[in-house]
């Protein structure tokens, strides 16, 4: 277990959101455990949902009732990811959980979405010395992330918000909006989400065929 001059381990520094060096024996062991569970999960059959659920519960920090994540799933540690109830992630989710990733209830995640908590220093000397850090990502209840969305470190997305396919979310998004683009920007607000609102109130309004949840 490698320590810095302040006496903290690299894992302690990482979890505090401070600069740390990832090439550390303690962190490597946590990653190997995650890799073993991740490989086992990604090899499961859709015909054996109980085994799939058991492995997912072992891999992640928490997973709510009725939540489904289709393999392949890629994580760094897994234990720093918490997913609420009735959420769904389609094929190819990458959730690099160097910092905590919190996904709420009833979230819809399209194919090949990336949730990226790690970041590296801009200062070249620190980056050359292999220091890095991370910041948490929070996805609110009932959010829809379209296929190929990338969410960067430190971002919070408010409840009910829809993010169009291929968007890169670099800053927080408020609740109840539709956002798209690179960097993602708010296109409009969602004023009514009830069934009486009609098709124009759906996430496709103003986005052609819709965000493309996949």
Secondary structure, DSSP 8 states (H G I E B T S, - for coil): --B-TTS-BHHHHHHTTS-EES--HHHHHHHHHHHHHHHHHHT--TT-HHHHHHHHHHHSSEE-TT-EE-S-EEESSSTTEEE-TT-EE-TTEEEE-SS-EEE-TT-EE-TT-EEE-EEE-SSHHHHHTTEEEE--EEE-TT-EE-TT-EEETT-EE-TT-EE-TT-EE-S-B-SSEEEETBTTEEEEE----SGGG-GGGSTTTTSTT-----
